[in-house]
Amino acid sequence: MERTLNAIALVSLMTGLFMLTACGNKQQARQNAPLAYKTTKVQKADRTIDQKYSATIRGRQDISVLPQVSGTLQQLLVTEGQRVSKGQVMFIIDQVPYQAALNTAKANLEAANAAEATAQLSYTSTKQLFDQNVVSDFDLQKANNALMQAKAAVAQAKAAVVNAENSLSYTTVKSPADGVVGTLPFRVGALVSPSMPTALTTVSDNHQMYVYFSITESQMLDMIRKAGSSAAAIKAMPPVRLQLVDGSEYEQTGRVETASGVVDQATGSVSLRAVFNNPQSLLHSGSTGNVIIPVDYKQQIVIPAAAVKQLQTVHQVFVVEKKDGQRTAVARNITIAPFNTGKEFIVTGGLKEGEEIIADGAGMVKDGALVQ
């Protein structure tokens, strides 16, 4: 009986070991079995990628209008948002004291002219008497000095008249340029002066708008190396587009005119300025948006973004190669262009046209995996 039980236990043990070995072999076989991956052949193609840069919009001229004389604001002849032309009257400051000052200056000029005429008569009479040896040279010089003093008084009086006329003219505040009127913080009756911190208004010349945006220093250096100089790089830039705050695209294209010669140390960027025509006054000074610059890539290798595995700053793809008669996924580092669409990558190094790569799920692939 005991021998029978031992025999049964031995058979059971051998059967368990056999089954365990069989399961292990099946699992290893499954692990070594080729997996089905979506693959693609690397090809070259042309791509145009739109790059967006945050931008601020300014009028070609934003001129602060400040009074040149002090006084009470008597008339306000414009409204906010009104289009004005150069020289158009916008404000009138109380003219009464300045008109009175002008009248006083003119009266003083008349008095000075009369004093000059009297001094001239005196000098002429003294000169005649001097020629007849009636008066001395001292008397003649004294009369001449009086005449010169009278003429100087006339000159001062004339200057006072000019100043008074200018001050009176400054009470009529005119638009310094063609443009659009900004906010009007002062109303009729307000006391204004040249020293006040707030302007009467701002006139924005918005028939053309300046749009400011920034690119990285490395991008600017790359452009300069390709073009040969900063000026040539700016000239070679394609027409740019503008995306407005509501997401719509402005119908007019613009051109980049200038680039700052100074790199912002805080951001490591270079400021550029583009100009856009604004015939319908759709763009307003102070608005924001996005500048869109198309970047053309001619005959470059283009691969799906899902084919790229990113490890911090390293980008990898898995190239399908034959090893020992089996198709194997081999990891390879590549370099990509600084711009991409989010769905595709432009490869600038590490791949050759015609090579086969795993096109999807690169993040789940292991180096050396067998490919079905």
Buried (B, 14 or more C-beta within 10 A) or exposed (E): EEEEEEEEEEEEEEEEEEEEEEEEEEEEEEEEEEEEBEBBEBEBEEBEBEBEBEBEBBBBBBBEBBBEBBBEBBEBEBEEEBBBEEEBEBBBBBBEBBBEBBEEBBEBBEEBBEBBEEBBEBBEEBBEBBEEEEBEEEBBEBBBEBBEEBBEBBEEBBEBBEEBBEBBBBBBBBBBBBBBBBEBEBEEEEEBEEEBEEBBBBBBBBBBBBBBBBBBBEBBEBBBEEBEEBEEBBEEBEEBBBBBEEEEEBEBBBBBEBBBEEBEEEEEBBBBBBBBBBEEEBBBBEBEBBBBBBBEBEEBBBBBBBBBBEEEEEBBBBBBBEEEEEBBBBBBEBEBBEBBEEEBBBBBEBBEEEBBBBBBEBEEBEEEBBBE
